[in-house]
Amino acid sequence: MNKLPSRMRKTTAIKLAGSQANLARILGRTTQALTHWGLYIPKDYQWDLERSKPEWFKPAKPRK
């Protein structure tokens, strides 16, 4: 079983997607559904994002 990375904040996912509407589209949800989420993306949706947008979950490169 794959271990999820640390929980992603909803605001971070919206920023990465470009807008709340784009994030909803990626996940196959409505923007209204996303408004019911708390501070963090629900685990099931984070798993979907990790599969569809793995580049969002790659560790940041260390700064020099």
N, C-alpha and C positions, 0 to 999 in steps of 0.2 A: 504494500500500500504506500502510495506517495504521500510524503508529508507536505502539508501546505506551508508556504512561506508565511512570515508574519502577516497579520491581517492588514489589508489595504484600506485606507480611509476612502470614503465615498468621494470626497473632494479631490483626492489624488487621481482616482480613476476618471472622474469627469474632466480633469485637466489633461490627462493623457489622451482621452478620447476626443477632446476638442470641444465638447459640449455635453450637456445632460442628454439631449436628444440622440447624439451619436452613441453614447454609452448604452442607452436603452435599445437602440437599433442593434448594436453588437450582441446584446444579451437576449434579444427577442422579447423585450418587455416594453411597457409604455413608460413615458416620463412620469406619469402619475404614480406608477408602482414604485419608482425609485424614490419618490418623495416620502414614502413610508419607511424607508430604511433609516437606521440610526446613523451614528458617526462612522461605522465601518460597514463594508460590503458584507452581506450575509455569506457564510461559508460556501454554500452551494453555488452561488453566483461567482464567487472568487475562483472556485475551481473551474467554472466555465471560462472565465477570463484567462486563467492560466493556460488553458488548452488552446484558446483562440488567439490570445495575444501574449505568447511566452516572453517576448522581448520586454514587456512591462515588468517582469518579475526577475530579470537577470540582475545580479548584484552590480552595484555601481563600481566603476573602476576607481581605484585609489588615486587621490590627487598627489601630484609631485610637488 
